């Protein structure tokens, strides 16, 4: 049977660790696979193993872990990062060029993506999947887009123009993203596989407490202008203006520099501004009444939201702006919170909200529990393996 080699050449430490752990768990239970090997930097491996140990089911024993070296920090790290990514992929190409295996790149820089596709031309028998996260958004032009993102968009655009063989595919996280790709003529959609964002739903259940006098809402994950995170401070302003001591709003995650200029009182956030450890992150999310999202289609038309699945995992109903991604899942599994056309509508709703009078809140949690069952890894693996077999990326 076909060996699956999964390479994380782009990140270290805790970055992408929940996705990669969930993805590996899914691959580990595929009936029609051979050996499963995961290549990553050492601290990333430790994060993955920690997630899988907590999940149980002896998944770690089904995976062979292999250490690689990457560069992702330092003053002038970027050229070295790209070179190391290309080197780590090329080593696998050369070493296993005579073997039957599927290489899955869980994330890769855009410049490396371009170079790797050129190199891949010399290894036409290698089966390969590029997992696409939020980088498709780089292809869209935004007036406020920084130079670096424009440059990554250029590399990504031309990497898609590199002709690939019939054994090279892309994987996007959701049918809604593949459908939206039609608007941009990015790539032959026959080369695009889809899967819902895998998540290790770990049995967390929301304990409903209507006795608390404080409504706790929070934005989950890294705060950035791309996510429109600055609007959370408009809520803080209104809380101060209306003297709403019964509403507490918090950023649960690191704040990127492009949000610094918006920082104001009324919102709780970490002054140390460091990545939270997983336990603290989970505890803060579990304490929320609502999760808060300002994503719109400006940046979330071609991008899945990991924070959406964090909220789903913890069964925290959502307050957010309407966008294709959220509306797709709300329509598929039922409403899991309130969606609004504008930030002003969201703020107006919050200022008059009374949880004890909300007869929809419990139904949101019920819908989230149903969605978690339908999106469980045991279900995702069935459709994903079928797609791999159909495209001859796995051999029975």
Buried (B, 14 or more C-beta within 10 A) or exposed (E): EBBBBBBBBBBBBBBBBBBBBBBBBBBBBBEEBBEBBBBBBEEBBBBBBBBBEEBEBEBBEBBEBBEBEBBBEEEEEBEEBBBBBBBBBBEBBEEBEEEBBBBBBBBBBBBBBBBBBEEBEEBEEBBBBBBBBBBBBBBBEBEEBEEEBEEBBBBBBEBBEBEBEEBBBBBBBBEBBBBBBEEEEBBEBEBBBBBBBBBBBEEBEBEEEEEEEEBBBBBBBBBBBBBBBBBBBBBBBBBBEEEBEEBBBBBBBBBBEBBEEBBEEBBBBBEEBEBBEBEEBBEBBBBBBBBBBBBBBBBBBBBBBBBBBBBBBBBBBBBBBBBBBBBBBBEBBBBBBBBBEEBEBBBEEBBEBEBEEBEEBEBBBEBBBEBBEEBBBEEBBEEBBEBBBEBEBBBE
